[in-house]
Amino acid sequence: MKWEGNRQSDNIEDRRGSTGGFGIGGRGIGIGTVIVALVGGLMFGIDPFTMLSIISGGGGTVQEQGSAPAPPPDDRRAAFVSTVLADTEDVWTGVLRRNGGTYTVPKLVLFRGAVLTSCGQGSAAMGPFYCPEDQRIYIDLDFFDTMANRLGATGDFAQAYVIAHEVGHHVQNLLGISAEINRAQGRMSRTQANALSVRIELQADCFAGVWTRHSQKSKGWLEQGDIEEALNAAAQIGDDALQQKTEGVIVPESFTHGTSEQRVRWFTRGLQAGNITQCDTLGTRQL
């Protein structure tokens, strides 16, 4: 992916401070523990941060909200994230305008370990996430190391796919989809709510595919193998793949993001169509 030299977004907040990673009770946490906490939280309906605290036997240090500086100019990984975010701003401004809407850009927050958001306490164990209450995307950049070293999802465009997926949730929020789903889930059983969550996550994957098509059309910055990196990332972070890899047991009723096959298929659908009307995961019977 030929990303260097392109516009970077001004909507990055660096809350990483001077510490280097996540600590519970004064001890460092390994990537393997983070993955176990993430999957355990998904399977048993427990906040992954709570799972991480239980596993590690302590409490956590949380970074508070507030004004934060931009990342340092020599931070290459932050520059990459900023460049991808800038392109999502350009693409979605045009896409929503053509569909009669207006795009309000989100903020993207870089943090380490744990962070306070308007949606509550967030942690690295949750992976990147979007908070509709403050319209911010939260990313601990160590997750990219987890993707490459533990999940087998390598490459810069695999990382771009993750960012685009979270921006997809922001688009859902702007379109009023998120609020509607949250209301519906409040009236459902956990299993039903999980099933609806799968549909929301697959739509975000489809939106990431829409962004990819328009981004490549306008910039031509993708190289051979980049699309395959995104498809592989989607496959590696499917609920079934994560559960099989970490627990050796697949529990479909606990799925919240979709299977590997579903995630690949909906990203591909958005990529091929380039149209958000083709991302109606809520209305289709067959995911």
N, C-alpha and C positions, 0 to 999 in steps of 0.2 A: 504494500500500500504506500503510494508516494504522497505522504501527508505533509512532509516538511515544506515550509515556505508558504503555506496557506494561512488564511486568517485564523486567529485564535479568538475565542470568546472572552468577553470581559465579565461573564457571569459565573466565575469560579471563586469559591471561598475556600481558603486553605486553613482548616482548623486542626492540622496535624500537630501543631506546637513543636516542641523540641524533643519529645520522646519518640522512641522508635518501635512502636508496636503495642500489643495489648498485654496487660498484666492483670492477674487476679491474685489478690492476697500477696502482692509483691513478687509473684513468680511469672515467668514467661509462659505463653501458651503456644503449643505447637500447632502446625497447620492441620495435622491429623485430628487433633482434638476439636478444632473449629469445625471440620467437616462432620464429625460425629455429632456435635451439638446441633448443627444445621439439620441434618437428616433426622436426628432424634426428635427435634422440635416439630418437624413436619409430620412425622409418624404418630406422635402422641399428643399433638395439639398444644405443646408447651412453647412459650417464647424461647427461641434459641439462646438468648442471653441468659435466661434463667437456667437452661440446660447447661450452658457453659459454666455458670457459677457453681451448679451442683457437682459437675464433673471435677471441677478444680478445687472445690472446697473453700470458697471464699466469696467476698464481695467484689465489686468492680469500681474502677475509676472512670467517670464519665465526663467527657468534654461538654461544656455548656454552650448554649446558643449565644449568639451575639455577633457583632461585626467581626469580620475576619479579613485578613489581607489576601491579595492575590498570591499564587505560588511564585517562588523565585524563578527568574528567567532561565536559569541554567538547569532546571528540573525537567529532564527530557520526558519522563513519563507523564508529568502533569501537563506539559506542552502538547503531548499527543491527545490526552483527554480533552484539553481545551480546544484543539483543532477539530476534533470530531464533533464536539458540542456545537461549535460555530457552524459547522455544515448542517447539523440537524436544525439549527435556527433558520438557516437560509431555505432549506428544503421545505420544512413544515410551514413556514410563512407563506410560501407559494402554494403548497398543496391545500391548505385550509382556505386561502383566498379564493382559489378556483372552485372550492366547494361551498362558498358563501359564508365562510367563517373568518375569524381573526385569531392569529397565533400570538399568545403571550409567552415570552421566553421563560424557561425555568432557571433557577440557580442550581449549580452543581457544587456540592460540598465534599471536600477531601478531608477525611478524618482517620484517626488511628484508634483501633480498639473499640471504643464506644462513644456515643454521641447523643445529646439530647435534641429532640426534634419536636415540632408541634404535634406530631402523632404519638409522642411518647419516647421512651428510651430505645435507641437503636444500637446494634452492635455489629462488629465485623463478622460474627458467626452467622448473621442473617444473609451475608452477601450484599451486593449493591441493592438499594431499595429506593422507592419513591414515596414521598409524603405529600398527599394532596392538600393537607391543611396549610402547609407553608410553600407548596409548589417547589420543592427542592428534591434533587437527586443526591443520595448519599453513597459515597464509595470509599472504602478502605482499599487503597491501591495494592495492598498485599494480596487481595483476592485474585489479581492477575497471575501472581506466582502460584497460588493454589490451583488455578485453572491449568496452568502449564505443567506443573510438577506433580500434581496429585490426580488431576482429572484428565490429563492428556489432551487438553484443548489449548493448542499453541497458536501463536501468530498474532500480529497486530490487528488483523481484521476480526479475529475472534473476540478481541477486546472491544473493538468498535461495535460489534454486534451487541455486546452486553450493554454498552452505553445507549445504543439505539433502542434496545428493548425497554430500558427505564424511561427514556424519552417517550416511548410509545404509551407508557402509563400516564405521562403528563398530557398527552393528546387525548387520552380517554377522559381525563379529568376535565379538560377544557370542553369536551363534547357533552359533558354531563353524564357519561356512562358510569364513572366511578361512584358517584353519589347514588345513582339508581341501584347499582349492584350492592352497595353497602346496606341500603335500606332493605333490600330483598334478603340478604344474608342474615339480617337480624331476626328474621321470622322463620329461619330454617334450622334443621338439625345440623350437626357438625359435618356429617357425610354429604348432605345436600349443599351446604355452604362450600365445602371443598370442591365439589363438582362444578359449582359456579365460578370458583376461583380459577379452576383449570381453564375455563372458557375465556376469562379475562386475560390470563397469562398468554394463551395462544393468540389472542388478538394482538397483544403487544408484540409478539413474535412476528405476526403478519405485518404490523406497522413498521417493524424494523426492516422487513423485506421491502416495503414500499419506499422507505427512506433510501435503502441501498440502490434501488433502481434509479431514482431521481438523482441521487448523489453521483452515481457513476455517469449518468447522462450529462450532468453539468460540469463535472471535473475530470472524468476519465482517469481517476487516480488509483483504481484497482488494478492489481497485477495478477498474473496467472497464479492460481491457487488460493486467492483471497476468499472467493465465494466458498470454496471447499473448507476453509478455516472456520467460517461462520457456521456452515452446516455441521461440521464436526463438533463445534462448541455446543450447538443446539442439541445434538445427540448426547453429548457427554453429560449435560446437566438436566436431562429428562429425569422425572421422578423415579422411573423404573431403573434407570442406569445408576443413579446415585444410591438408591436403596440396595441394589444388588451388590454394588461395589463396597459399601460400608457395612451393611448388615447381613448380606447374603439372603435376605428375605424381601419379597416384593409385596406390598400391601396396597392394592389399587384404591381402596376407599380412603386412604390417607393422602392420595395425590392432590397437589395444589397447583402444579405447573404444567402437567401433561407429560405423556410419555415421550421418549426420544423420537419415535416415528412421527408423532403428532407435531412436536416442535419443529422438526425439520420440514414437515409438509406445509405448515402454515407460514413459516418464513419464506419458503419457496413460492407459495401462492402469492404473497405480497410482492415478492421480487419479480415474478412474471407478470403480474397484473399492473403493478404501480398505481393502484387505485384503492382507496380506503373502503369503497363500497364492496370490495371483494373480501373484506376481512370481517364479515359478519359471523363471528363464532357464536354469538348469543342466539342467533336465529336459526342456525343450521341444526339438523337432527344428528348428523354424523360428523363427529370431530376427527 
